[in-house]
Amino acid sequence: MSNQGFSQDGPLTYLAGAPIATNLLVTLTGTAGTVVLCGAAGFPVGIADGAVASGAYGSFKVMRGRVQVFGTAAAGDFVKAGAAGVVVAEAGVTTRTGNTIGQAETAATAGRLWIVCL
């Protein structure tokens, strides 16, 4: 069962405030229950589990455990949110910062990769 907001065991359901492609990071907006693509300075709350049209409800994976995302990193790199919902390697790839969301388990260049959320 999917719930709007936090769900310990399953996906989250939110209203998309803009079009969101699969495997991109999202962040909450000032409108309750609405998400948009997470920016580089944003705080990701979930990962799109399929494409979601603007104004539609979609399913979002919880930022916990091993998850598939879209971005650029080498295996072992610490990663953070980048622009437009993608994941990027930390500037010092072996050093965690306050923005670190996980560690890359696989490598990708502008593609799908697996990360383990911290």
Secondary structure, DSSP 8 states (H G I E B T S, - for coil): --EES--SSS-EEEEESS-B-TT-EEEE-SSTTEEEE--TTS---EEESS-B-TTSEEEEEES-SEEEEEEEE-TT-EEEE-GGG-EEE-SSTTS--TTEEEEESS-EEEEEEEEEE-
